[in-house]
């Protein structure tokens, strides 16, 4: 990297000092080269000279030149001059926005402050315009100049609080922002704010209207381009455009539809309202729908008041209705020239519902460009899923729609509350505007998500506080037919596994001994006086029974191998069938459809 920088530095050292040799965008290129090698003093003169708007439209090179000039001035501790240049750039190029990834944070903050200043300052966009005369040699320490263009009537301009000039006169003043009020007897005054740049002459030209001028309001949907007496006024909607009393030709041009032409006659201080609205918004809220109908009729100020009242009412609007109200409020504020209010409504719109789709026929190109910039700068997030759906876990996934204002990495978390608490990261993905995340419904081992209460939370991965959104779901498994288990093996179906063997001599001896013992015991307890016998017949019967029973029970059991093998095969077959049924039922339960219902949705 050092060799190219050194080469550029040597080239600049050998080049002549900045001056009239560099013209237009050539000066911008040369100033960029000096900026890259930190030759700030040389960069200021060349960048300032190259920003002459008469040399071409404000393209990307011009926009980057403004950024670099502001950066250099801030480095040189000329904060006021940097603010003046940024305000001027925002005023002549409303789409101007610094690249936050390339410029230092101090430039980003200065640019935001410049836009806020421009949005809050008056500017009569209908009867005043500014032009700029660039010096042949640009000097950063020179004063600025303002010149009031001549008019057909004697006019006077007040600049700031104590400077006055007549038509055709000029006044040199330090660089900065100045409020200008141009007036003439019998005419309406016009107000605007201008930036005076070092060495640049700012020409203010006005076309004052008589005090009896009327006001024209045009409501159109789809939007169009309004022309009055062949002069382009701007995009609709138009509110409070002043017209001299008399007859005027009005034309509304649209891209796809035929032009609309009409003639109007404006009386003294008369308000003319034209409405070419082909589609009316309806939300189901009577108060809001009434305000929208008033706007569509061209009553801009009254419609804006009704919208503010409905947005501030105690009864809250539904999400979609609130987003519609904010979108129409932004469009109305823009038509009234309230740029800062329009941006505030747009920020609230993005935060209220990042999913809100701005109809192409509502925002004109200027307002839509501002909406895009505001959305990119507004931290907001929303998530949505099906309210009630049935899915098959092994085949389907659960879709979650994500919308953000400012692009970033969105992380989705699963919060399981019942049957047992669990928290896990589901997915992380980059979202620029709207995206869909498909969440699997099976675990790594193939098992389905168990029934229970879940919550899916989305948050933008960023340092510091970040917006989040939450959806709560109830997951239940739908009934599924399972395979019944087979009944246990009937005992009658089993074959005997043993048979009695031959009695051994030892068993016979033991049996005879036990029988004799039983006989003696019986004889001992016998009362010969009662029975008449020392050993009654019963004693003999007891001894014989014990002997025979012991011989019978003492016969050993002998296994029957073929019967044992047969019975084992029956048991093994039954167990295999039972295990297969268990696996089949588990599979059926695991693949059973899940019904997922949203119990809480934004």
Beta strands, then each sheet from edge to edge (+ up, - down):
strand 1: 128-133
strand 2: 144-148
strand 3: 156-159
strand 4: 163-166
strand 5: 170-173
strand 6: 176-183
strand 7: 190-196
strand 8: 201-206
strand 9: 214-221
strand 10: 225-228
strand 11: 231-235
strand 12: 238-243
strand 13: 246-253
strand 14: 260-266
strand 15: 271-277
strand 16: 381-385
strand 17: 388-391
strand 18: 397-404
strand 19: 408-418
strand 20: 422-431
strand 21: 434-440
strand 22: 452-460
strand 23: 468-477
strand 24: 498-500
strand 25: 557-559
strand 26: 594-600
sheet 1: 1+ 8- 2- 5+
sheet 2: 4+ 3- 6+ 7-
sheet 3: 12+ 9- 15-
sheet 4: 11+ 10- 13+ 14-
sheet 5: 16+ 18- 21+
sheet 6: 17+ 26- 23+ 22- 19+ 20-
sheet 7: 24+ 25-
end
